[in-house]
Amino acid sequence: MPGIRLSALAVACITISLATGARGQGQNAPAVFSPTSGDYATADIRVISPGVVFASGLPDIAADFTKETGKKVGIVVVGMGTIVEEMTKKTPPPDVIVLPFQLMTTLSLDGGVAPGTFTPLGRTRMGLAVRAGAPKPDISTVEKLAAALKSAKAVMRSNPASRTMVALLIDNVLKRPEFAGVNAPPSTKGEGGQALAAGEGDMAIQTISQILPYKEIELVGPLPAELGAWIDSGVAVSTRATHAADARAFIQYLLRPESNKVWKPRGLERFE
């Protein structure tokens, strides 16, 4: 199971999010894009997930599971700033929870994870996007990435005031001295890739899984590995689950080798 760890950057960002996320969701905080799939309230299996895993094909795998088993799956996406609180308070409660490692550890220590059910799921990397048809710069090193970003009129990115882990990771990358002078205004219209697809800016930094769905933009590639710009996620059964057996079955379905045909093209690298 290679590379199953959080970078120091990710840990720092997550710690900030845990400490200040609830405060960051006040009246002045930007709205977090929160899609859903199925009817959560009436589903046989209720799932809470961050957007990065939802965008990586989670609804499609859930639909296949329903076709094979007849069990309906309802998925709700919650922003990172409040997701742990949602796991513990949402009504009706979730059966399956998907979280970055550090948040899963926090929830486990608080008694929110059913013992023995946590399983690593995969890694979601940050990538650079350009408008469809635009030249794709070389970003194979930090220096080349910095040069590419400085050549852009505007590099769109998620607003760090949202307190999402994605936004905080990107913000910390851009605070590195190599990227001084990059014009990277926080988006006021959703996530970075979403803003670029809507016509804002000429580049965007976003998770690869949240770049690929937009036909208006194209992925250049992942950010250089030395930046540690990724999120490692896991899946578990909630201690509040009302359908624990079905939840375990669904998790096993998510982890099947066959499911990699969905995960990989959507930007989630499964841990083997």
Buried (B, 14 or more C-beta within 10 A) or exposed (E): EEEEEBBEBBBBBBEBBBEEBBEBBEEEBBEBBEEEBBEBEEBBBBBBBBBBBBBBBBBBBBBBBBEEBEBBBBBBBBBBBBBBEBBBEBEBBBBBBBBBBBBBBBBBEEEBBBEEBBBBBBBBBBBBBBBEEEEEBEBEEBEEBBBBBBEBEBBBBBBBBBBBBBBBBBBBBBEEEBBEEBEBEBBEBBBBBBBBBBEBBBBBBBBBBBBBBBEBBBBBBBBBEEBBBBBBBBBBBBBBBBBBEBBBBBBEBBBEEEBBEBBBEBBBBBBE
